[in-house]
Amino acid sequence: MGTGRTLRKESHVRPCKTEAGKHRRTAAQRRRLVKFGLSEDEVKVMEAEAVRVLVQRPATIKKMLAKRAEAAAK
């Protein structure tokens, strides 16, 4: 590891996140949730933070959908 000029100039080492990039990531995460099996209407209503949490744990989504299917079958 060096301690040169490149590492001291943080803004040049790592670019800042943009709003457009954030919207792209959020849209991609919403599409991913729909592919997992959630309805589009349900995903539209969700807040961005809830979408991020659910995308991180696909096993939780599968369990949630299985419970819903079981309840609907009864």
C-alpha positions, 0 to 999 in steps of 0.5 A: 500500500502506498501513501502517495498523492493519488490516495490523498485526493479522495474525489479523484479516487472514487467518483460521487454517486449521482441521482440518475445512478440512484434512480437506475439502481432503484428501478433495477431492484424493483424489477428484481423484486417483480421477478422474485414473484411480488406483484408490480402494484405491491412493489410500486407502493414500497419505499426505496429502503424496503425495496433494498432490504428485500432485494438483499434477502431473496430467501425471505421473499420466497418464504413470504410468498410461500406463506401467502400461497398457503393462506390463499389455499386454505 
